């Protein structure tokens, strides 16, 4: 549910949410913009969204415990930031204030707090962190900034945030912004859709303004991204929110001609967003210098390592001055990511949103697991598509590119489907994503290339036609829905051949308070998923997590379908051409790996054909 802005300091009603059990109502605090919930019959208020219990009686959600580091400090007069270098490495040396006393307030000035009607009393920063499951590690960590006005950001940036519909910082932004504004290194561990992109871009704009480097000599900010889709989204956000500050940004990615990208670089640029392979190509051509990069970001670091980009990342970092600020964002915290963080970051602050020691699915997503035979998948899929409102955005995930194309052809006439996978050209991919975003092709059939990084609003449903190779990919797939506080639906087809993942899936379902089908529990009782080392040191895995799920898999699921063109097989290196994005998934199985160390409602759908065939 999206928050709305009000000019008054009192509460107002939030937009109507049909999923909210009666008589509960959503209210928005006029000062902070945060949503809370009020029962007018009992006069109860709570932060958590009420949910329906099994007997139909509304039941309040339960809070999950979180340990908040005692090292979080109350903000002093002015969040200090050193525009000329890094944080003082633990010393108490005086640094320059960014915007004087406007840059910080005491915690009582900006933390939300409610009495029985949600108005009036302040709550502590510890309560804010506990409610938002924020924990931190590091010395002298500043308190979270829970309103845009408390950040001291330039007025034009605050205005753009409000115009974009944001009423208050997300938890990852609230805690990482004050740390980044001090010039300190950060490791931020948060699920996708948490607002991490602006978590590093906005402090980057402030950094850039203070450095005043010459863009003709190279970028000041470098952002590394695992895929071209994510890279182009980051660039779009940088252009959108940096326009008033006249910040220039170029995106470098494979699968597209180098010429236009090189011409943009030659005109001078403040920010470069790049995938590792293409950036290395251009560095080898000596057409770009990273000599004045002083703000380095690794976005989705876990995904980059899993794709085999660690050697390229390390090679790139050698071109970046050691006197820099480094920010690493990741959804998981396996050994490989910990190792590279220890190597690249200095005296960093770790910011966690949620529990980093276990894989947790977004609780805003209702997960339906359906145990069925492969031959029943197509029929059940069409039932699900028809049960949704016409035009609803839906992503269907398949294990192979051939299955992806075949499903898309079967669904195009009745449902307006289009396909995206690693064999599509960049032009085709851009066109399909544009059609999906605008709703002209409301059904997107995809391989895991679209499982992470894509940030498309209003995705209502995710369908796992085939179960992925590991439970982490499952969590990231369904994470395409239920973003930015919205609710979502996820349907997953589970077959006997997926039994090895049954135990891990049950744990994820239970962790998100979801119902577990009896058939799935029966698989576990028969040994499905037993015997795997959850934190082993398996080769080719995600730093050892879920060992065995990622080793040497070649070939897809979907019985009866020809699945010879698997997107899940082969090595984890980069592709032959651009060395970028998902095409590494199509590598030959013999290629050497680059391992990280580490109910039917009637159709209602039109029969119009998609423009993409």
N, C-alpha and C positions, 0 to 999 in steps of 0.2 A: 504494500500500500504506500503510495507516494505521499510525502508530507507536503503541506501547503504553507505558504508564507502569509503571515498576518502582520499588520502594523501595530497591533496592540500587544501588551505584555501578558494578557490573559489567554485562556484556552479558547480554541475554536474547534468546530467539528472537522474531522478529516474527511476526505472523499469517501463516499459510501463503498463499503466492502461487502459484497454478497456472501462471502465465505465466513463472515463474522457471525457467531451464534447469537441469537436474540436472548436478552435485550441489550447485549453489550454494544457500546458505541466507541468509535475511535475519536480521540481528541488530539489536538496539536497545541503544544505549549507555544504561546506567542513570542517568547523570548528566545528559546533555543531551537524551535522548529521540530522538536522530537515528538513522536507519536506515543501515546499511552492509551490505555483502555479503561472505560468507566461503565459500571453496571448501575443504571439509574434506580433499579429496584432495591439493591442492597447497599448502594452508595460505595461499593468497593472500587478501587483503582489498582491497576497493575501494569507493569511494563510489558510482560509477555502477552502475546496474542492469545486470547482464549481459544480453546479447541473443543470440538464435539467429542464427548466420551462415547463408548460403545453403546450405552443405553439411551443415547440421544440427549442426555443432559449436559449442558456446557460444563467443561472442566477446565480450570486454569492450568496453564502450562507450568512445568516444574523448572525451577532454576537449576542450572548446573554449576557446580562449585568451580572456582578458579583461584589459584594462588597469585596474589598481586605482590610483586617485588617491593620490599621495603625501601629500595633505593630510589623510588619515584619521589621527586622533590617538588614542593610547592613552588610555583613560578615566582621569580623575583621581579623587580621593576625593570622590565626589558629583557626579552629573550636575546641573548648575545650571539653574535655570528661574526666569524672572521672571514672577510671577503678575499683575503690575500693568501690563505693557506688552509691547513687542516685544523681540526680541533687540537687543543693544547695537550693531547696525549696524556690526560690525567693531571696535568698541572693546573694551577689556579691563576695562570697568566691572564691579564686583562685583555679583552677583545672588544672590537667595536660593536656598538649597539646598532641594530638594523634600523629601527624606527622609534627609538627612545621608549618612553613609557607607554606608547600606544601598542607596542608589540606584545604585551602581556598584562594580565590582570591577576589579582588573587583568585584562587579557585572559587571562592564564593560569588565572584562577579559573573561567572559564565557557566557554572555547572547547573544542570537541570535539577529541580527539586519540586516535590508536590506534596500537598496535604491530601485529605480524603477526596478533594475535588481536583487534585492535580495542580494546585497553585500554591505558591507562597513559600514553603520551606525549602532550603537548600540541602542538597545531599553532598557528601564528601567525594573527593576524587577517587577514593578507594571504592565507594559504592558505584561510581561511574565505571571504573575498570572492571569490577566484579560483574556488573550487569552486562557489559559488552565483552566479557571473557578476554580482557586484555591482561597480559602479563609481560613483564620486561626483565631483562638481564643487563646489567651494566652499572657503572658508577655515576652518581649525580645525574640521574635521568630526569629531565624536566617533566612537569605534569602535562597531561593532555590538554589540548586547546579545543574546547567543545563548541566554539562558535567562530564564524569567519571574522567577526569583529575583534576577537581576542588574538588573532594571528598577527595583526599589524601588517598584513599584506597591503600593497598599494590599492587604492580605491578602485582603479580600473579592473584589477583582477577580482576583487570581491564582487564588483558589479557584474562581471561576466559569470561568476559562480551563481549568483542569484538569478540572472537571466536564463541560465541553463536549467533552472528549476531546483537547484540544490538549496536546502534550507539550513543545513548544518553539516559539518564534516562527518565522514564515516569514521568508525573507530580506528581503522588503520591510519587514516589521515590525521585524526586528532592526536594520536600518539607519535607518529613518525615525523610530522611537520616540525614540532619544536626541536626534535633531535637533529633533523637535517638542517635547520636554520642555525644550529650551532657549528655547522661544518663537520659533523662527526660521521663516521662510517656507520652503516645500518644494515642489519639482516632483518628483513620483515617476512614473517611467515603467516600467510593468510590465504584463504580460499579465493578462487577466481570470482570476479564480480563484487569484490569488496572495496573497490575504489582505489586500488593501488597505483594506477597510472597517474592520476592527479596527485597521489601521495608523493611521488618523486618529481613530477613535472613542475608543480608550482614552486617548491623550494629551488628547483633548478632555474626557474625564471629569475628569482631573486639573486641567486648566485651569479647568473649571467650579467645581470644589471650591475652588480658590484665589481665584477672582474673587468668589464669594458674591454674585452679582447678584440683584436682586429679579425673579423670573419674571413678576410682574404687569406689569412695565414692558416686557416683551419678551424674546425669546430672547438667550442669550449665544452660542450656537453655531448657525450657519446652514450647512446642507449643500445644495448645488444638484445636482440629478440630471437626466439627460436624459429619462427615462421614468418613468411611474408605477409600473411593475413594480419597477424598481430602487429607486425611492424607498421603496416599502413594505417592501422587503427591508432597506434600511438602517435604517428605523424599527424593524423586528423585532429586528435586532441590537442597536440602542441600548437597546430595552426589556429585552432578555434580559440583557445584560451590565451595564446601568445600574440594574437593579432593586434590588440591595442598597444602592446609593448613593442610592436614591430620586430618580432623575433622570427628569424628565418629557419626553416627546418627542411632537410632533405632525407629521403628514405632510400636506402640501398638494399636491394634484394635480388635473388636469382630468379631465373625464369623470365626475365625482361631484358631488353637491350641495355648495354652499358652506356651507350652514347648520351641519351637524355640525362642520365644520372650524373655522368661526368661533367656535362655542361652546367648543371645546377651547382656542382661543387666548385667549378671554376668561377662562378659569380660570387662566391663567398657564402658561408653558411654558419649559423650559430649552433645549431643542433643537428647531429647526424643520428638517425635511427637505422640500424642495420642488422641483417642476419650475418652470422659469422663467416659463412663461406664467401658471399659476395664482397664483404668488406676486406677479407684477406686477398681476394683477387685484385681489388683496386689498390690495396697497399702494395702488392707485388708489382703493380704497374707504376708505382711511385707517382700516383695522381692525387694523393691525399696525404696530408701530414696530421698526425695526432699529437704533435709536440706541445700544443697549448690546451689539450684536454685536461680539465681540472675537476670534472664532475662526471663520474663513470657509473652507469646503471646496468646491472644484469637483471633483466626481467624474465620471469619464469626460468630461473637458473636450473631447477631440477629437470625441466623439459629439455633444455639445451644439453645437459650432460647425458640424459637418456638417449638423445639423438646422436651422440658421439661427437659433440662439438668442443669437448674439453681441450684438445690440442690447439684448435683454432683460437679459442678464447685466450688461452695462455700466450699464444703468439701475438695476438692483438694487444694484450695488456702490456707486453714488453715494449710496445711502441708508445705507451702512455706514460707520462711522467709519474714518478713515485709520489711526488707531492700533489696529491689529489684527494678528493672525497669520493668514496665508493659506496654505492647502495645496491644491495642484492635483495631481490624479491623472489619468493618461492612459495609454492603451495604445500610442499612436503619437505622434510628435513632428514633425508637419508645420509649415509656415510659420505657418499661422493660430494654432496653439496656442502657438508660440514668441512670436508677437507679443503675444497677450493675456497671456501669462506675464510678458513684459517690462513690460507696462503695469500689471499688478495686484500683482506681487510685488516685494519690496525685499530686496536682498542675499540672495537665496534660495540654498539648497543643492539641487543636482540629484542625485537618487538614481536610478540606472538598474539594472534587473534584465534582463540580456541585452543584445543589441546593438540600440541604438535607431536605427541608421542603415539597418536593413533589416527587412523584415517577416518574422518567424520564427514558424512554427507550433509548437505544443506537441509536443515529441518523444515524449511519452507516448501520443500518438494515432497509431494505424496508419491511414494514408490509402490508400484504394483509389479510383483514378480509372478509370471505365469509359466508354470511348468507344462510344456507341451511338446509334441513331436515336431520335427522339422517340416513335415508335410502339411502341418496345420498353421504354419506361420503366416503364409500369404493371406489366407481367409481371415485370420484373426486381425491381421494388420488392417485390412480394409474395413473391418467392423470398427476398429478404433478410430480410423480416419473419418468414417461416417458419423460417429458419435459426437464429434466436435463441431463447433459452429463453422459454417463455411468461411473460408479465408483465414482461419486460425493458423498461425505459424507453427510448423511441426518439423522437427529434425528426426530422420530415421538413420540409424547407424548400422552399417554392414561391415563384414570382416574383409571382403575382397572387392577389388575394383570392378571385376566382371559382374558380381552380384549387384553392386551399386548401380551399374548401367542397366542391368536387366530389370531391377525393381523400378528404376526411374521410368523406363519405357512402359512397363505394365501399369504404372500409376499416373502417367502424364495426362491421359485423356480425361479421366474422371476427377482427378485431384490436383492437377497442375503441378506435377513434380518435376524437379530438375536435379541433376547429379553433380557432385564435386568430389574429385579425388586427385591423386598425385600424377596421373597421366594427362590431366587436362592442362592445356596451355594457360599462361597467365591471363590472356585475354578472355578465354572461356571461363576461367574461375571468377574473374572480376565481373563478368556479365551475369553469371549464375547468382553470385552473392548480391548483386544489385537487384536482380529480379526477386530474390527472396526478401531482401530488406523492404522493398516497395510493396510486397504482397502479390506481385504478378504471378510468381511461382511460390505459393505458400508452403509447399512441401519440399524440403531439401533432403535428398538421399546422399549420405556422406560416409566416407571412411574416416579413420581417426585423424586425418589431416585437419578436420574441423572440430575436433573434440576439445581442444584447448585454445585459448587466445581469442577466438571469435567473440565479439561482444555485440550481439544483435538484440535489440529490444523486443519485448513482447513475444518471445518464444513461449508458446503455451504448453507444448508437449514434446517430450523426447521419447523415441521408441528405440530400444536396443533390439533390432531384428536378429542380430547375432551377439552373443556375449563376447566382450573383449578378451584380450589375452591376460589381463590381470585386473585385480579389484581397484587399483588406483585409476586405471583408465575408465572403469565403470563410474567412479565418483566424478571424474572430470567430464565424462560424457553427459551425465544427467545434470551437471552444473551449468549447461547451456540454458536451462530454464530456472525459474525461481531467483532471478537476479535483481539486485538493488531493492530488496525488500518485498518483491512480488512473490506470489505463490506459483507453483508449477506442478506438472504431472509427469511422471516417468513410467513407461511400461517396458518391461524387460522379458524377452522370451528366453526361457532357460530349459535346456534339454539334458538328457542323461550324459551326453558327451561333455557337458560343462560341469559335471559333478565335482571336479577337482577344486572349483571355486566356491562350492556351497558353503563351507564353513566361514570363509572370509566375508561372503555376501550376508550371511546371517548376522555376523558381528556388525557390519555396516548398518543393516536394517535396524537392529536393536539399538545401536548407538544414536540413531535418528528417530527413535520412538515410532518405528513403522511396524506394521503387522508382518509376520513371517508365515508363509504358506506351509501347511502341514507336509506337503510333498517335498519342500526344501529341507525341512527338519529331518524327514525320513532319509534324504540323501546323506545328511551329516551323520546320522546314526549308523548308516552303512559304511561310513568311512570317507565320505566325500570331502576332500580338502584336508584330511588329516595327514599328519606326517610331514607337512611342509615347514621349513624353518622360516618363521616370519621375519627374522632379522639376520638371515644368513649372509654369506659373502658370495652369493651366486654370481656367475659371470654373465655380463650383459644385462644384469638387472638394474633396478633403480637403487644403487648403493646397497644392494643386498635385500631390499624389502621384497617380500613375497617371492623368495627364491624359487625358481622352477617355473614360474608363470611366463618368464620372458626368454627362456633358453631355447634357441634353435627352432622356433615355431615357424613352419612354412606351410601355408594352406589354410583355408577358411572353413567355416561352418555353413550350414544351410542345406542339409541333406537333399539329394536329388538335383541340386544345382551344380553346374560346373564351376568349381572354385579354384581352377588352376592358377588364376592370376591373383595371388594373395598380396595384400598390402601389409600383412603382418610378418612376412618372412624375411630372412636374410639378415644382413648386418645392420649395425646402427651407425654406420658412417654416413658420409654425405654423397650426393649423387654425382654422376660423372660430369654433368654440364655445369650447373651453377653451384654445386656443392651445398645447396640450401634446402630448407624446409622439409616437406614430407617425402620427397622423392627418394630419400635414403631407404625408405621402407620397401622400395622396389628393387633393391640391390640383390644381386645373385647370392644365394645362400652360401656359396663357397668363398665369397669375398671376406677378407679379414675384417674383424670388428675393431672399432675404435672404442675401447671400453673405458668407462669412468672408473676411477679407483673408488676409488671410493666404493454396450449393450447396444444394440442397433437402434437407432432413432430415425431411420430414414435418411436418405442422403442429404438432400439440401445443397449438395455441391453442384456447381455448374459443370457442364461437359466441355467447357472451353479448353482448347489445347494450350499448353505452355508454349511460349515463344522459343523455348530452348528444347531441342530434341536431340 
